[in-house]
């Protein structure tokens, strides 16, 4: 009876030795480290709850949302360059889109950012790709498409944040 490497240890791509080795073997160690910093670096004392720099940055209006989005977009492009399939890239874009759009909503977005960890989710998708052979195919042909999608999402995020900022300043 063969054991599934994904289920054999922790569900986290940071703790599972099979996932860590698969990511390291494919030259994604730095991506894993940056993703960990953004989503899992700190632990709430006395609990198992982890959070990273991303939700802390998002406490800074506009700048925090933009910086988190840019880092996530850069990680996505790096993962796509490592051979992610079209389907996998779309799933990763959806994770980033949800994180950026809901995270931009005042108060609710800040709470959401502490729980929805798009970089960790994307890293888990990549490790499943390497370990289980899911989502086979090259993502190199969609790098331009991903760049355009990220640019559109970035412009949309700027517009939404501008409107929210104008509304907030209009209250005073």
NORMOWO-V87745 format. One record per pair of residues at least 12 apart in sequence whose ideal C-beta (glycine too) atoms are under 10 Angstrom apart, sorted by the first residue. I is the first residue (numbers start at 1). J is the second residue. Records with the same first field share a line. If there is no record, write none. Layout:
# NORMOWO-V87745
I->J ; J
This chain:
# NORMOWO-V87745
3->18
4->18 ; 131 ; 132
5->17 ; 18 ; 19 ; 21 ; 22 ; 127 ; 128 ; 130 ; 131 ; 132
6->18 ; 19 ; 22 ; 124 ; 127 ; 128 ; 131 ; 132 ; 134
11->124
12->36 ; 39 ; 40 ; 50 ; 117 ; 120 ; 123 ; 124 ; 127
13->28 ; 32 ; 35 ; 36 ; 40 ; 120 ; 121 ; 122 ; 123 ; 124 ; 125 ; 126 ; 127 ; 128 ; 131
14->32 ; 33 ; 35 ; 36 ; 39 ; 40 ; 50 ; 120 ; 123 ; 124 ; 127
15->40
16->124 ; 127 ; 131
18->127 ; 130 ; 131
19->32 ; 123 ; 124 ; 126 ; 127 ; 128 ; 130 ; 131
20->32 ; 127
21->127 ; 130 ; 131
22->126 ; 127 ; 128 ; 129 ; 130 ; 131 ; 132
23->35 ; 82 ; 123 ; 126 ; 127 ; 130 ; 131
25->130
26->79 ; 82 ; 83 ; 126 ; 127 ; 129 ; 130
27->78 ; 81 ; 82
28->75 ; 78 ; 79 ; 82 ; 123 ; 126 ; 127 ; 130
30->75 ; 78
31->74 ; 75 ; 76 ; 78 ; 79 ; 82 ; 119 ; 122 ; 123 ; 126
32->75 ; 119 ; 120 ; 123 ; 126 ; 127
34->52 ; 53 ; 71 ; 72 ; 74 ; 75 ; 78 ; 119 ; 123
35->52 ; 54 ; 71 ; 72 ; 75 ; 79 ; 117 ; 118 ; 119 ; 120 ; 121 ; 122 ; 123 ; 124 ; 126
36->50 ; 52 ; 53 ; 119 ; 120 ; 123
37->52 ; 53 ; 54 ; 71 ; 119
38->51 ; 52 ; 53 ; 54 ; 55 ; 56 ; 57 ; 67 ; 68 ; 71 ; 72 ; 75 ; 117 ; 118 ; 119 ; 120
39->51 ; 52 ; 53 ; 54 ; 55 ; 68 ; 72 ; 99 ; 113 ; 114 ; 116 ; 117 ; 118 ; 119 ; 120 ; 121 ; 122 ; 123
40->52 ; 53 ; 54 ; 117 ; 119 ; 120 ; 123
41->53 ; 54 ; 56
42->55 ; 56
44->114
49->114 ; 115
50->114 ; 117 ; 120
51->113 ; 114 ; 115 ; 117
52->68 ; 113 ; 114 ; 117 ; 119 ; 120
53->67 ; 68 ; 71
54->67 ; 68 ; 69 ; 71 ; 72 ; 99 ; 103 ; 113 ; 114 ; 116 ; 117 ; 118 ; 119 ; 120
55->68 ; 99 ; 103 ; 109 ; 110 ; 111 ; 112 ; 113 ; 114 ; 115 ; 116 ; 117
56->68 ; 110 ; 113 ; 114
57->71 ; 103 ; 113
58->99 ; 100 ; 103 ; 104 ; 109 ; 110 ; 112 ; 113 ; 114
59->110 ; 113
61->104 ; 106 ; 110 ; 161 ; 164 ; 165 ; 168
62->104 ; 157 ; 158 ; 161 ; 162 ; 164 ; 165
63->161
64->103 ; 104 ; 110 ; 113
65->99 ; 100 ; 101 ; 103 ; 104 ; 105 ; 109 ; 113 ; 157 ; 158 ; 160 ; 161 ; 164
66->100 ; 104 ; 154 ; 157 ; 158 ; 161
68->96 ; 99 ; 100 ; 103 ; 104 ; 113 ; 118 ; 119
69->96 ; 97 ; 99 ; 100 ; 101 ; 103 ; 104 ; 118 ; 150 ; 153 ; 154 ; 157 ; 158
70->100 ; 150 ; 154 ; 157
71->96 ; 119
72->92 ; 93 ; 95 ; 96 ; 97 ; 99 ; 100 ; 118 ; 119 ; 122 ; 150
73->92 ; 93 ; 96 ; 100 ; 146 ; 147 ; 149 ; 150 ; 151 ; 153 ; 154
74->150
75->92 ; 96 ; 118 ; 119 ; 122 ; 123 ; 126
76->89 ; 92 ; 93 ; 95 ; 96 ; 118 ; 119 ; 122 ; 139 ; 146 ; 147 ; 149 ; 150
77->89 ; 92 ; 139 ; 143 ; 146 ; 147 ; 150
78->126
79->92 ; 119 ; 122 ; 123 ; 125 ; 126 ; 129 ; 139 ; 146
80->92 ; 93 ; 126 ; 138 ; 139 ; 140 ; 141 ; 142 ; 143 ; 145 ; 146 ; 147
81->139 ; 140 ; 143 ; 146
82->126 ; 129 ; 130 ; 138 ; 139 ; 140
83->126 ; 129 ; 130 ; 135 ; 136 ; 137 ; 138 ; 139 ; 140
84->122 ; 125 ; 126 ; 129 ; 135 ; 137 ; 138 ; 139 ; 140 ; 142 ; 143 ; 146
85->129 ; 134 ; 135 ; 136 ; 137 ; 138 ; 139 ; 141 ; 142
86->135 ; 137 ; 138 ; 139 ; 141 ; 142 ; 145 ; 146
87->125 ; 129 ; 134 ; 135 ; 136 ; 137 ; 139 ; 142
88->122 ; 125 ; 126 ; 128 ; 129 ; 134 ; 135 ; 136 ; 137 ; 139 ; 142
89->122 ; 125 ; 135 ; 137 ; 139 ; 142 ; 143 ; 145 ; 146 ; 149
90->135 ; 139 ; 142 ; 145 ; 146 ; 149
91->121 ; 122 ; 125 ; 135
92->118 ; 119 ; 121 ; 122 ; 123 ; 125 ; 126 ; 139 ; 146
93->118 ; 122 ; 142 ; 145 ; 146 ; 149 ; 150 ; 153
94->118 ; 121 ; 122
95->116 ; 117 ; 118 ; 119 ; 120 ; 121 ; 122 ; 124 ; 125
96->118 ; 119 ; 121 ; 122 ; 149 ; 150 ; 153
97->118 ; 149 ; 150 ; 153 ; 156 ; 157
98->112 ; 116 ; 118 ; 121
99->112 ; 113 ; 116 ; 117 ; 118 ; 119 ; 121 ; 122
100->113 ; 118 ; 150 ; 153 ; 154 ; 156 ; 157 ; 160 ; 161
101->153 ; 156 ; 157 ; 160
102->116
103->116 ; 118 ; 157
104->156 ; 157 ; 158 ; 160 ; 161 ; 164
105->160 ; 164
106->164 ; 165 ; 167 ; 168
109->164
